[in-house]
Amino acid sequence: MDQVYSSSNSVLDTLLKTNRPFTDEEKAMILESMAPTNAKVKVVEWQISEAMARIQMLRSQIEEVEISVQHLHEEKAAILATCADHRRALGCPFRNLPEEVLRTTNILLHTLLGHSTRWREVELYASSLSSRSMNRIATLTAADVPLLQSVSLRLDGDMPVLHNSIFLTMPTLKHLALHTDHVPKFTVNWEILTSLTLHEKSRSHRSSQGEIARTLQQTKCLRFCNIAVGRGSVQDYPGEINLPLLETLFLNEVNFRAASSGASQDAGT
C-alpha cells in the first residue's frame, strides 16, 4: 500500500509539472490510493448521519415532553381554580364553609342519625362554633339513642349548645370523657357514671380542685376516674368524697403558671 501511495504521488508530481492528461493506468493507481481515505470518509459520513438522526429523535422527544408539561400546567391551573373556594373554606371556621359542603355534611349527619338507635359509643370532635350538626346532636333523646353507653367530647373552646343538652343525661350513659373547658357547665347524670375522664384544655378556663371535687361527690358509682385538676385553696375544697366502687384513678395536678406535673395511681375497692 505504501508503494502504491508513493507511486501515485510520483504520478501526481509528474502531471503537475507536465500538465498532460491521465492515462488509464494512472487513474487506476490514483483511485486505488484514495480508497482507504474514501472508506474513512464514508464511515464518518455514516456516523454524522446517525448522530443527526439521534439529535432529531431527541428534539422530537423534547417537544413531546414540553407539550406534556404545558398540559400538566394547564390541568394544575384548572384544578386550583376549581378548588380555590373549598381550600379557603377549609382553612376558615365552620360557618364559612360553602353552602354545598354544609349541605353534604347535613345530609351525611341525617343519614347517620337514621341509625342512632343502634349507637352504643359516640365520639365528637368539634370547633368552638355552634353548628346545625351540633344542635341536632344536642337534641337527641333517650328514644333516639336507647343503647348509648359511652360519650367522648373533644371540643375546642366553649360549646353552650351542649351545656344543658339532654344528650348527656341519658339513663343508659355509663362512660363519659370531656376533653373541653367549662366542665361544671355541663348537665350530666353524674350519679350513674361508672367511668369518667375530665381533661380541660385551656389554663384560663380550667376548673379548680373544689369544682372537680363537687362533681366527684355526685359520682357514687365510679369504677374508673381520669382527671386533670388545677391547684386550689383548702377553703375551696368541699369536703369528703365517697367513691366506694372506685378501682382505677389517674390524677394530673396542673400548675396554671407552669407545665403540668402528673401522678397516677390504682385504688382498690
ROROMAR-25307 format. One line per 2 residues: their letters; for each residue x, y, z of N, C-alpha, C. Coordinates in nm, 4 decimals. Layout:
<recs>
A> X/Y/Z/X/Y/Z/X/Y/Z  ...
</recs>
This chain:
<recs>
MD> 0.0836/-0.1203/0.0000/0.0000/0.0000/0.0000/0.0868/0.1250/0.0000  0.1943/0.1220/0.0787/0.2852/0.2369/0.0817/0.3473/0.2601/-0.0552
QV> 0.3744/0.1473/-0.1266/0.4339/0.1607/-0.2605/0.3353/0.2245/-0.3567  0.2088/0.1838/-0.3449/0.1060/0.2421/-0.4323/0.0913/0.3895/-0.4038
YS> 0.0922/0.4235/-0.2729/0.0784/0.5638/-0.2334/0.1959/0.6453/-0.2862  0.3168/0.5883/-0.2797/0.4371/0.6593/-0.3290/0.4319/0.6778/-0.4796
SS> 0.3840/0.5718/-0.5493/0.3747/0.5802/-0.6957/0.2719/0.6836/-0.7374  0.1606/0.6883/-0.6673/0.0566/0.7850/-0.7024/0.1058/0.9268/-0.6802
NS> 0.1829/0.9466/-0.5748/0.2397/1.0794/-0.5509/0.3360/1.1182/-0.6626  0.4130/1.0196/-0.7092/0.5085/1.0462/-0.8187/0.4350/1.0821/-0.9463
VL> 0.3245/1.0081/-0.9717/0.2444/1.0368/-1.0904/0.1858/1.1763/-1.0820  0.1354/1.2155/-0.9650/0.0773/1.3479/-0.9483/0.1817/1.4567/-0.9680
DT> 0.3005/1.4333/-0.9162/0.4073/1.5322/-0.9352/0.4380/1.5510/-1.0831  0.4425/1.4386/-1.1551/0.4730/1.4451/-1.2985/0.3641/1.5194/-1.3735
LL> 0.2370/1.4878/-1.3406/0.1254/1.5520/-1.4097/0.1209/1.7013/-1.3828  0.1520/1.7407/-1.2584/0.1504/1.8822/-1.2249/0.2586/1.9585/-1.3002
KT> 0.3688/1.8891/-1.3259/0.4793/1.9552/-1.3956/0.4576/1.9600/-1.5463  0.3967/1.8541/-1.6016/0.3812/1.8457/-1.7473/0.2445/1.8900/-1.7941
NR> 0.1460/1.8861/-1.7053/0.0088/1.9261/-1.7371/-0.0528/1.8406/-1.8465  -0.0155/1.7126/-1.8511/-0.0728/1.6232/-1.9519/-0.1895/1.5458/-1.8928
PF> -0.2771/1.4906/-1.9784/-0.3916/1.4141/-1.9279/-0.3468/1.2818/-1.8631  -0.4369/1.2286/-1.7709/-0.4082/1.0998/-1.7062/-0.4245/0.9862/-1.8050
TD> -0.3405/0.8867/-1.7881/-0.3624/0.7615/-1.8596/-0.4531/0.6758/-1.7735  -0.5092/0.5710/-1.8341/-0.5982/0.4819/-1.7582/-0.5250/0.4172/-1.6413
EE> -0.4020/0.3826/-1.6644/-0.3240/0.3192/-1.5577/-0.3022/0.4165/-1.4417  -0.2769/0.5425/-1.4782/-0.2548/0.6432/-1.3743/-0.3838/0.6706/-1.2952
KA> -0.4967/0.6761/-1.3666/-0.6244/0.6958/-1.2979/-0.6519/0.5835/-1.1982  -0.6242/0.4593/-1.2448/-0.6471/0.3436/-1.1581/-0.5577/0.3493/-1.0352
MI> -0.4354/0.3920/-1.0557/-0.3407/0.3998/-0.9444/-0.3858/0.5056/-0.8417  -0.4319/0.6194/-0.8922/-0.4752/0.7273/-0.8018/-0.6007/0.6860/-0.7245
LE> -0.6967/0.6237/-0.7938/-0.8192/0.5785/-0.7275/-0.7900/0.4740/-0.6207  -0.6940/0.3866/-0.6528/-0.6573/0.2832/-0.5560/-0.5959/0.3450/-0.4308
SM> -0.5163/0.4501/-0.4507/-0.4534/0.5145/-0.3347/-0.5555/0.5923/-0.2498  -0.6677/0.6336/-0.3116/-0.7696/0.7097/-0.2395/-0.8731/0.6210/-0.1699
AP> -0.8710/0.4916/-0.1998/-0.9728/0.4007/-0.1458/-0.9792/0.4017/0.0074  -0.8664/0.3900/0.0799/-0.8749/0.3915/0.2275/-0.9347/0.5217/0.2817
TN> -0.8948/0.6329/0.2191/-0.9479/0.7617/0.2647/-1.0977/0.7714/0.2394  -1.1407/0.7236/0.1214/-1.2843/0.7246/0.0900/-1.3634/0.6389/0.1888
AK> -1.3031/0.5249/0.2272/-1.3706/0.4373/0.3231/-1.3868/0.5077/0.4577  -1.2814/0.5765/0.5029/-1.2895/0.6508/0.6286/-1.3931/0.7622/0.6201
VK> -1.3969/0.8295/0.5037/-1.4944/0.9368/0.4850/-1.6370/0.8826/0.4941  -1.6598/0.7644/0.4331/-1.7934/0.7047/0.4388/-1.8324/0.6690/0.5823
VV> -1.7336/0.6190/0.6594/-1.7613/0.5863/0.7995/-1.7995/0.7123/0.8765  -1.7224/0.8198/0.8529/-1.7512/0.9462/0.9210/-1.8883/0.9992/0.8795
EW> -1.9192/0.9891/0.7479/-2.0500/1.0345/0.6997/-2.1634/0.9556/0.7653  -2.1413/0.8224/0.7808/-2.2440/0.7383/0.8445/-2.2618/0.7777/0.9914
QI> -2.1493/0.8036/1.0582/-2.1567/0.8452/1.1985/-2.2287/0.9790/1.2135  -2.1999/1.0705/1.1212/-2.2681/1.2005/1.1236/-2.4177/1.1830/1.1000
SE> -2.4514/1.0943/1.0054/-2.5923/1.0688/0.9753/-2.6644/1.0099/1.0968  -2.5978/0.9152/1.1642/-2.6563/0.8554/1.2846/-2.6754/0.9603/1.3943
AM> -2.5740/1.0457/1.4109/-2.5820/1.1499/1.5130/-2.6957/1.2474/1.4835  -2.7110/1.2844/1.3566/-2.8186/1.3754/1.3190/-2.9558/1.3126/1.3442
AR> -2.9665/1.1812/1.3120/-3.0931/1.1124/1.3363/-3.1241/1.1076/1.4863  -3.0189/1.0828/1.5667/-3.0364/1.0793/1.7121/-3.0771/1.2166/1.7654
IQ> -3.0138/1.3197/1.7140/-3.0475/1.4564/1.7552/-3.1922/1.4890/1.7204  -3.2352/1.4485/1.6017/-3.3721/1.4742/1.5596/-3.4720/1.4013/1.6494
ML> -3.4364/1.2761/1.6861/-3.5236/1.1989/1.7742/-3.5336/1.2654/1.9117  -3.4184/1.3137/1.9633/-3.4181/1.3816/2.0925/-3.5001/1.5101/2.0873
RS> -3.4892/1.5826/1.9761/-3.5688/1.7038/1.9607/-3.7179/1.6726/1.9647  -3.7556/1.5628/1.8969/-3.8968/1.5239/1.8963/-3.9439/1.4874/2.0367
QI> -3.8569/1.4133/2.1096/-3.8926/1.3760/2.2465/-3.9040/1.4988/2.3369  -3.8120/1.5939/2.3200/-3.8167/1.7171/2.3993/-3.9453/1.7940/2.3707
EE> -3.9832/1.8008/2.2437/-4.1072/1.8693/2.2080/-4.2282/1.8010/2.2724  -4.2281/1.6655/2.2720/-4.3387/1.5927/2.3344/-4.3451/1.6198/2.4846
VE> -4.2260/1.6214/2.5498/-4.2218/1.6491/2.6937/-4.2710/1.7906/2.7227  -4.2271/1.8868/2.6406/-4.2703/2.0251/2.6603/-4.4218/2.0380/2.6460
IS> -4.4779/1.9654/2.5488/-4.6232/1.9683/2.5304/-4.6933/1.9064/2.6512  -4.6380/1.7934/2.7013/-4.6970/1.7277/2.8186/-4.6902/1.8179/2.9410
VQ> -4.5751/1.8845/2.9601/-4.5593/1.9756/3.0737/-4.6589/2.0908/3.0646  -4.6779/2.1427/2.9444/-4.7733/2.2508/2.9251/-4.9153/2.2056/2.9599
HL> -4.9496/2.0829/2.9185/-5.0819/2.0293/2.9513/-5.0985/2.0124/3.1020  -4.9910/1.9665/3.1692/-4.9965/1.9494/3.3144/-5.0145/2.0833/3.3850
HE> -4.9446/2.1862/3.3366/-4.9608/2.3200/3.3944/-5.1047/2.3688/3.3779  -5.1614/2.3422/3.2600/-5.2996/2.3831/3.2359/-5.3966/2.3076/3.3275
EK> -5.3725/2.1758/3.3446/-5.4580/2.0972/3.4334/-5.4445/2.1445/3.5777  -5.3202/2.1753/3.6199/-5.2969/2.2241/3.7560/-5.3719/2.3553/3.7795
AA> -5.3619/2.4459/3.6819/-5.4306/2.5743/3.6954/-5.5817/2.5552/3.7043  -5.6337/2.4616/3.6239/-5.7780/2.4363/3.6263/-5.8219/2.3779/3.7603
IL> -5.7412/2.2848/3.8138/-5.7747/2.2233/3.9429/-5.7698/2.3263/4.0546  -5.6645/2.4088/4.0553/-5.6523/2.5114/4.1587/-5.7667/2.6112/4.1518
AT> -5.8063/2.6457/4.0292/-5.9169/2.7398/4.0140/-6.0477/2.6787/4.0646  -6.0661/2.5487/4.0366/-6.1886/2.4814/4.0795/-6.1953/2.4653/4.2304
CA> -6.0787/2.4369/4.2927/-6.0756/2.4072/4.4372/-6.0467/2.5289/4.5241  -6.0295/2.6439/4.4640/-5.9890/2.7617/4.5422/-6.0881/2.7930/4.6540
DH> -6.2162/2.7920/4.6209/-6.3178/2.8245/4.7217/-6.3179/2.7233/4.8354  -6.3023/2.5956/4.7992/-6.3048/2.4914/4.9020/-6.1812/2.4981/4.9901
RR> -6.0645/2.5273/4.9310/-5.9418/2.5376/5.0107/-5.9502/2.6542/5.1078  -6.0061/2.7657/5.0624/-6.0226/2.8800/5.1531/-6.1209/2.8463/5.2643
AL> -6.2245/2.7749/5.2276/-6.3262/2.7422/5.3275/-6.2730/2.6461/5.4327  -6.1911/2.5501/5.3914/-6.1380/2.4524/5.4861/-6.0414/2.5152/5.5843
GC> -5.9866/2.6300/5.5508/-5.8977/2.6998/5.6429/-5.9704/2.7986/5.7309  -6.1016/2.8043/5.7196/-6.1825/2.9003/5.7950/-6.2734/2.8265/5.8921
PF> -6.3387/2.8991/5.9834/-6.4349/2.8361/6.0733/-6.5483/2.7704/5.9971  -6.6201/2.6847/6.0672/-6.7267/2.6056/6.0059/-6.8310/2.6920/5.9381
RN> -6.8593/2.8067/5.9933/-6.9658/2.8908/5.9383/-6.9314/2.9442/5.8005  -6.8018/2.9423/5.7612/-6.7616/2.9952/5.6316/-6.7515/2.8882/5.5244
LP> -6.7883/2.7643/5.5573/-6.7846/2.6593/5.4568/-6.8864/2.6894/5.3471  -6.8546/2.6529/5.2215/-6.9505/2.6750/5.1127/-7.0816/2.6024/5.1405
EE> -7.1878/2.6566/5.0877/-7.3204/2.6010/5.1128/-7.3293/2.4555/5.0684  -7.2623/2.4210/4.9557/-7.2710/2.2831/4.9085/-7.2008/2.1866/5.0038
VL> -7.0927/2.2341/5.0708/-7.0245/2.1494/5.1690/-7.1130/2.1303/5.2915  -7.1747/2.2395/5.3379/-7.2664/2.2298/5.4516/-7.3823/2.1359/5.4207
RT> -7.4317/2.1468/5.2993/-7.5444/2.0626/5.2607/-7.5037/1.9155/5.2642  -7.3833/1.8863/5.2114/-7.3344/1.7484/5.2119/-7.3149/1.6971/5.3540
TN> -7.2595/1.7834/5.4424/-7.2386/1.7450/5.5821/-7.3706/1.7145/5.6506  -7.4696/1.7984/5.6270/-7.6004/1.7777/5.6894/-7.6675/1.6508/5.6379
IL> -7.6505/1.6238/5.5085/-7.7066/1.5007/5.4521/-7.6408/1.3788/5.5160  -7.5073/1.3858/5.5313/-7.4351/1.2748/5.5938/-7.4806/1.2541/5.7379
LH> -7.4919/1.3642/5.8130/-7.5356/1.3533/5.9521/-7.6772/1.2975/5.9602  -7.7638/1.3449/5.8712/-7.9019/1.2955/5.8705/-7.9041/1.1451/5.8453
TL> -7.8181/1.0991/5.7553/-7.8104/0.9555/5.7263/-7.7627/0.8775/5.8484  -7.6592/0.9304/5.9154/-7.6061/0.8630/6.0341/-7.7076/0.8617/6.1477
LG> -7.7784/0.9730/6.1648/-7.8782/0.9802/6.2714/-7.9922/0.8814/6.2492  -8.0102/0.8406/6.1254/-8.1126/0.7411/6.0968/-8.0825/0.6066/6.1604
HS> -7.9570/0.5873/6.2029/-7.9172/0.4615/6.2673/-7.8813/0.4830/6.4139  -7.9215/0.5948/6.4727/-7.8808/0.6281/6.6093/-7.9348/0.5302/6.7133
TR> -8.0419/0.4605/6.6818/-8.0976/0.3658/6.7796/-8.0034/0.2491/6.8060  -7.9011/0.2340/6.7212/-7.8043/0.1254/6.7414/-7.6733/0.1748/6.8014
WR> -7.6618/0.3049/6.8233/-7.5370/0.3607/6.8757/-7.5143/0.3170/7.0204  -7.3934/0.2716/7.0484/-7.3519/0.2394/7.1846/-7.2394/0.3322/7.2320
EV> -7.1620/0.3813/7.1373/-7.0488/0.4683/7.1709/-7.0417/0.5831/7.0707  -7.0221/0.7056/7.1199/-7.0161/0.8245/7.0347/-6.8937/0.9071/7.0731
EL> -6.8151/0.9469/6.9734/-6.7039/1.0399/6.9927/-6.7272/1.1606/6.9028  -6.7225/1.2796/6.9602/-6.7478/1.4020/6.8849/-6.6262/1.4929/6.8919
YA> -6.5821/1.5408/6.7757/-6.4745/1.6386/6.7662/-6.5338/1.7623/6.7003  -6.5261/1.8765/6.7679/-6.5923/1.9955/6.7138/-6.5152/2.1205/6.7503
SS> -6.5338/2.2253/6.6682/-6.4755/2.3559/6.6974/-6.5634/2.4286/6.7979  -6.5205/2.5471/6.8365/-6.5956/2.6225/6.9371/-6.7196/2.6895/6.8796
LS> -6.7400/2.6784/6.7491/-6.8547/2.7438/6.6861/-6.9738/2.6496/6.6808  -7.0888/2.7013/6.7173/-7.2095/2.6205/6.7110/-7.2455/2.5937/6.5657
SR> -7.3018/2.4793/6.5390/-7.3405/2.4439/6.4032/-7.4734/2.3714/6.4068  -7.5343/2.3612/6.2905/-7.6603/2.2895/6.2826/-7.6418/2.1431/6.3204
SM> -7.5261/2.0889/6.2840/-7.4992/1.9492/6.3170/-7.4941/1.9288/6.4674  -7.4213/2.0155/6.5386/-7.4104/2.0016/6.6830/-7.5443/2.0279/6.7509
NR> -7.6210/2.1214/6.6981/-7.7547/2.1470/6.7521/-7.8422/2.0224/6.7425  -7.8296/1.9537/6.6297/-7.9103/1.8318/6.6104/-7.8690/1.7238/6.7094
IA> -7.7396/1.7080/6.7312/-7.6912/1.6071/6.8256/-7.7341/1.6412/6.9676  -7.7318/1.7712/7.0003/-7.7673/1.8142/7.1358/-7.9123/1.7841/7.1704
TL> -7.9968/1.7673/7.0697/-8.1394/1.7429/7.0954/-8.1757/1.5944/7.0948  -8.0768/1.5076/7.0817/-8.1061/1.3641/7.0838/-8.1642/1.3245/7.2194
TA> -8.2633/1.2399/7.2163/-8.3292/1.1946/7.3391/-8.2991/1.0468/7.3632  -8.3469/0.9977/7.4764/-8.3271/0.8564/7.5086/-8.3925/0.7665/7.4045
AD> -8.4998/0.8132/7.3436/-8.5652/0.7351/7.2389/-8.4794/0.7280/7.1132  -8.4005/0.8332/7.0887/-8.3133/0.8360/6.9709/-8.1922/0.7445/6.9883
VP> -8.1390/0.7365/7.1118/-8.0181/0.6564/7.1377/-8.0419/0.5661/7.2593  -8.1293/0.4704/7.2476/-8.1659/0.3875/7.3638/-8.0532/0.2983/7.4145
LL> -7.9510/0.2733/7.3309/-7.8419/0.1837/7.3701/-7.7136/0.2583/7.4061  -7.7175/0.3902/7.4028/-7.5958/0.4696/7.4228/-7.5363/0.4467/7.5618
QS> -7.4073/0.4084/7.5640/-7.3388/0.3820/7.6901/-7.2146/0.4684/7.7102  -7.1567/0.5174/7.6002/-7.0294/0.5898/7.6121/-7.0294/0.7132/7.5221
VS> -6.9850/0.8268/7.5782/-6.9745/0.9520/7.5020/-6.8392/1.0154/7.5312  -6.7708/1.0573/7.4247/-6.6442/1.1297/7.4377/-6.6551/1.2591/7.3581
LR> -6.6336/1.3728/7.4247/-6.6423/1.5035/7.3599/-6.5054/1.5695/7.3604  -6.4573/1.6072/7.2436/-6.3332/1.6838/7.2297/-6.3696/1.8158/7.1629
LD> -6.3792/1.9200/7.2430/-6.4282/2.0488/7.1953/-6.3208/2.1548/7.2102  -6.2986/2.2322/7.1049/-6.2029/2.3428/7.1089/-6.2743/2.4680/7.1587
GD> -6.2720/2.4878/7.2895/-6.3385/2.6046/7.3449/-6.4768/2.5716/7.3975  -6.5565/2.6751/7.4154/-6.6893/2.6597/7.4745/-6.7890/2.6115/7.3695
MP> -6.8856/2.5311/7.4123/-6.9921/2.4836/7.3246/-7.1235/2.4901/7.4021  -7.1812/2.6113/7.4164/-7.3008/2.6303/7.5001/-7.4164/2.5392/7.4642
VL> -7.4283/2.5033/7.3370/-7.5425/2.4236/7.2954/-7.5451/2.2877/7.3653  -7.4291/2.2426/7.4166/-7.4231/2.1128/7.4831/-7.4327/2.1220/7.6353
HN> -7.4233/2.2424/7.6903/-7.4179/2.2559/7.8359/-7.5422/2.1986/7.9042  -7.6583/2.2301/7.8529/-7.7827/2.1818/7.9128/-7.8528/2.0798/7.8237
SI> -7.7727/2.0123/7.7422/-7.8295/1.9161/7.6484/-7.8732/1.7889/7.7202  -7.9880/1.7364/7.6795/-8.0343/1.6091/7.7356/-7.9491/1.4929/7.6848
FL> -7.8643/1.5216/7.5874/-7.7792/1.4177/7.5293/-7.6890/1.3540/7.6347  -7.6456/1.4332/7.7352/-7.5551/1.3819/7.8383/-7.6287/1.3349/7.9637
TM> -7.7596/1.3287/7.9560/-7.8379/1.2836/8.0723/-7.9085/1.1510/8.0452  -7.8625/1.0792/7.9429/-7.9266/0.9523/7.9088/-7.9158/0.8537/8.0251
PT> -8.0216/0.7827/8.0563/-8.0171/0.6867/8.1675/-7.9251/0.5683/8.1416  -7.8892/0.5460/8.0146/-7.8008/0.4334/7.9810/-7.6538/0.4734/7.9783
LK> -7.6253/0.6040/7.9887/-7.4876/0.6527/7.9756/-7.4051/0.6148/8.0990  -7.2963/0.5387/8.0763/-7.2107/0.4935/8.1858/-7.0674/0.5462/8.1752
HL> -7.0242/0.5777/8.0551/-6.8861/0.6210/8.0338/-6.8862/0.7600/7.9689  -6.8193/0.8545/8.0321/-6.8163/0.9918/7.9803/-6.6736/1.0456/7.9843
AL> -6.6301/1.1041/7.8722/-6.4992/1.1698/7.8638/-6.5208/1.3104/7.8094  -6.4793/1.4107/7.8863/-6.4920/1.5503/7.8447/-6.3525/1.6100/7.8301
HT> -6.3117/1.6290/7.7056/-6.1851/1.6960/7.6763/-6.2205/1.8374/7.6296  -6.2531/1.9217/7.7236/-6.3019/2.0552/7.6900/-6.2937/2.1443/7.8134
DH> -6.3291/2.2703/7.7964/-6.3302/2.3648/7.9076/-6.4714/2.3742/7.9677  -6.4803/2.4455/8.0802/-6.6102/2.4747/8.1432/-6.6860/2.3476/8.1827
VP> -6.6157/2.2496/8.2371/-6.6806/2.1232/8.2746/-6.8011/2.1431/8.3661  -6.7941/2.2304/8.4690/-6.9101/2.2452/8.5588/-7.0371/2.2923/8.4893
KF> -7.0245/2.3476/8.3684/-7.1426/2.3972/8.2983/-7.2249/2.2846/8.2361  -7.1673/2.1662/8.2215/-7.2384/2.0567/8.1559/-7.3371/1.9911/8.2525
TV> -7.4557/1.9647/8.2003/-7.5575/1.8933/8.2774/-7.5443/1.7440/8.2485  -7.5082/1.6686/8.3528/-7.4800/1.5257/8.3367/-7.5432/1.4492/8.4522
NW> -7.5879/1.3287/8.4256/-7.6316/1.2394/8.5331/-7.5074/1.1749/8.5953  -7.4362/1.2542/8.6756/-7.3096/1.2082/8.7321/-7.3272/1.0814/8.8157
EI> -7.4390/1.0688/8.8822/-7.4563/0.9602/8.9792/-7.4618/0.8219/8.9163  -7.4857/0.8113/8.7843/-7.4950/0.6790/8.7216/-7.3687/0.6418/8.6451
LT> -7.2716/0.7326/8.6368/-7.1499/0.7052/8.5603/-7.0617/0.6040/8.6327  -7.0021/0.5140/8.5545/-6.9032/0.4201/8.6092/-6.7623/0.4528/8.5611
SL> -6.7510/0.5363/8.4583/-6.6206/0.5774/8.4055/-6.6266/0.7256/8.3706  -6.5266/0.8017/8.4193/-6.5275/0.9465/8.3961/-6.3864/0.9958/8.3656
TL> -6.3734/1.0716/8.2555/-6.2478/1.1367/8.2183/-6.2750/1.2851/8.2015  -6.2000/1.3691/8.2748/-6.2160/1.5146/8.2666/-6.0799/1.5771/8.2399
HE> -6.0598/1.6266/8.1196/-5.9351/1.6934/8.0831/-5.9694/1.8270/8.0179  -5.9617/1.9321/8.0945/-5.9882/2.0645/8.0391/-5.8648/2.1123/7.9632
KS> -5.8868/2.1847/7.8530/-5.7793/2.2167/7.7600/-5.7156/2.3524/7.7841  -5.7924/2.4490/7.8304/-5.7415/2.5852/7.8453/-5.7073/2.6145/7.9906
RS> -5.5876/2.6678/8.0157/-5.5495/2.7023/8.1525/-5.6391/2.8128/8.2096  -5.6794/2.9043/8.1239/-5.7587/3.0175/8.1723/-5.8992/2.9757/8.2143
HR> -5.9468/2.8611/8.1657/-6.0815/2.8157/8.1995/-6.0799/2.6839/8.2767  -5.9639/2.6440/8.3262/-5.9550/2.5160/8.3943/-6.0285/2.5216/8.5288
SS> -6.1043/2.4162/8.5586/-6.1786/2.4105/8.6842/-6.0830/2.3909/8.8011  -6.1216/2.4439/8.9165/-6.0400/2.4282/9.0370/-6.0622/2.2900/9.0970
QG> -5.9783/2.2570/9.1946/-5.9960/2.1300/9.2643/-6.1323/2.1245/9.3326  -6.1754/2.2382/9.3869/-6.3050/2.2412/9.4533/-6.4187/2.2103/9.3584
EI> -6.4137/2.2670/9.2383/-6.5196/2.2429/9.1397/-6.5214/2.0968/9.0966  -6.4028/2.0406/9.0726/-6.3958/1.8997/9.0346/-6.4427/1.8113/9.1503
AR> -6.4033/1.8489/9.2731/-6.4438/1.7699/9.3898/-6.5954/1.7673/9.4051  -6.6601/1.8814/9.3837/-6.8065/1.8862/9.3948/-6.8718/1.7981/9.2880
TL> -6.8063/1.7882/9.1720/-6.8568/1.6980/9.0681/-6.8401/1.5526/9.1115  -6.7221/1.5201/9.1662/-6.6956/1.3822/9.2072/-6.7839/1.3382/9.3237
QQ> -6.8281/1.4328/9.4051/-6.9185/1.3974/9.5150/-7.0494/1.3365/9.4645  -7.0804/1.3631/9.3375/-7.2050/1.3118/9.2801/-7.1867/1.1772/9.2109
TK> -7.0618/1.1319/9.1969/-7.0337/1.0116/9.1172/-7.0134/0.8908/9.2082  -7.1180/0.8421/9.2685/-7.1099/0.7332/9.3655/-7.0770/0.5977/9.3020
CL> -7.1002/0.5848/9.1704/-7.0837/0.4539/9.1053/-6.9530/0.4406/9.0276  -6.8650/0.5385/9.0384/-6.7422/0.5371/8.9584/-6.6540/0.4168/8.9902
RF> -6.6051/0.3535/8.8818/-6.5035/0.2494/8.8930/-6.3720/0.2946/8.8292  -6.3828/0.3885/8.7346/-6.2645/0.4409/8.6656/-6.2737/0.5930/8.6648
CN> -6.1624/0.6597/8.7017/-6.1615/0.8064/8.7046/-6.0267/0.8569/8.6548  -6.0304/0.9451/8.5545/-5.9090/1.0047/8.4973/-5.9336/1.1550/8.4876
IA> -5.8679/1.2333/8.5739/-5.8983/1.3764/8.5789/-5.7709/1.4589/8.5839  -5.7808/1.5807/8.5319/-5.6750/1.6813/8.5439/-5.7347/1.7989/8.6197
VG> -5.6684/1.8413/8.7267/-5.7232/1.9481/8.8108/-5.6197/2.0572/8.8306  -5.6694/2.1784/8.8562/-5.5813/2.2883/8.8914/-5.5598/2.2921/9.0416
RG> -5.4595/2.3649/9.0845/-5.4313/2.3765/9.2273/-5.5270/2.4774/9.2908  -5.5862/2.4394/9.4034/-5.6813/2.5275/9.4703/-5.6518/2.5383/9.6183
SV> -5.7201/2.6308/9.6843/-5.7001/2.6519/9.8272/-5.7815/2.5512/9.9076  -5.7452/2.5362/10.0348/-5.8179/2.4450/10.1233/-5.9614/2.4925/10.1417
QD> -5.9814/2.6242/10.1461/-6.1152/2.6789/10.1669/-6.2091/2.6426/10.0517  -6.1518/2.6227/9.9331/-6.2329/2.5925/9.8158/-6.2754/2.4466/9.8125
YP> -6.2135/2.3647/9.8950/-6.2408/2.2208/9.8909/-6.3702/2.1901/9.9651  -6.4620/2.1126/9.9052/-6.5942/2.0927/9.9644/-6.6008/1.9881/10.0747
GE> -6.4966/1.9108/10.0953/-6.5024/1.8087/10.1997/-6.4814/1.6695/10.1447  -6.5363/1.5707/10.2124/-6.5126/1.4300/10.1811/-6.5770/1.3901/10.0485
IN> -6.5036/1.3047/9.9746/-6.5555/1.2462/9.8506/-6.5630/1.0956/9.8718  -6.6799/1.0396/9.8594/-6.7001/0.8971/9.8840/-6.7193/0.8243/9.7511
LP> -6.6185/0.7436/9.7141/-6.6242/0.6654/9.5901/-6.6025/0.5186/9.6260  -6.7015/0.4516/9.6757/-6.6847/0.3158/9.7285/-6.6519/0.2101/9.6244
LL> -6.6833/0.2356/9.4972/-6.6617/0.1345/9.3930/-6.5382/0.1627/9.3076  -6.4663/0.2706/9.3367/-6.3542/0.3122/9.2521/-6.2433/0.2068/9.2510
ET> -6.1995/0.1702/9.1300/-6.0923/0.0726/9.1125/-5.9665/0.1356/9.0540  -5.9832/0.2327/8.9647/-5.8678/0.2932/8.8972/-5.8796/0.4446/8.8992
LF> -5.7701/0.5098/8.9394/-5.7679/0.6565/8.9448/-5.6422/0.7090/8.8778  -5.6580/0.8008/8.7837/-5.5472/0.8740/8.7227/-5.5689/1.0216/8.7541
LN> -5.4718/1.0819/8.8202/-5.4856/1.2207/8.8632/-5.3688/1.3032/8.8118  -5.3987/1.4140/8.7453/-5.2959/1.5042/8.6936/-5.3209/1.6427/8.7531
EV> -5.2329/1.6867/8.8438/-5.2473/1.8181/8.9057/-5.1672/1.9194/8.8257  -5.2332/2.0240/8.7795/-5.1729/2.1198/8.6876/-5.1506/2.2527/8.7563
NF> -5.0293/2.3062/8.7418/-4.9981/2.4413/8.7896/-5.0309/2.5386/8.6784  -5.1146/2.6362/8.7026/-5.1547/2.7311/8.5989/-5.0363/2.8087/8.5447
RA> -4.9327/2.8263/8.6232/-4.8197/2.9097/8.5827/-4.7078/2.8309/8.5173  -4.7118/2.7008/8.5336/-4.6014/2.6202/8.4834/-4.6558/2.5006/8.4094
AS> -4.5634/2.4201/8.3590/-4.6033/2.2989/8.2892/-4.6640/2.2023/8.3891  -4.7514/2.1174/8.3407/-4.8211/2.0263/8.4297/-4.7288/1.9181/8.4821
SG> -4.7594/1.8738/8.6060/-4.6899/1.7590/8.6627/-4.7945/1.6568/8.6977  -4.7751/1.5320/8.6587/-4.8820/1.4338/8.6719/-4.8485/1.3236/8.7687
AS> -4.9552/1.2618/8.8201/-4.9409/1.1445/8.9048/-5.0563/1.0527/8.8762  -5.0343/0.9249/8.8826/-5.1419/0.8290/8.8613/-5.1308/0.7187/8.9634
QD> -5.2464/0.6626/8.9984/-5.2442/0.5534/9.0935/-5.3649/0.4662/9.0714  -5.3554/0.3409/9.1153/-5.4671/0.2479/9.1134/-5.5180/0.2330/9.2550
AG> -5.6488/0.2472/9.2715/-5.7072/0.2349/9.4042/-5.8015/0.1173/9.4073  -5.7868/0.0329/9.5032/-5.8743/-0.0838/9.5150/-6.0022/-0.0470/9.5852
T> -6.1030/-0.1286/9.5690/-6.2305/-0.1040/9.6358/-6.2174/-0.1319/9.7847
</recs>
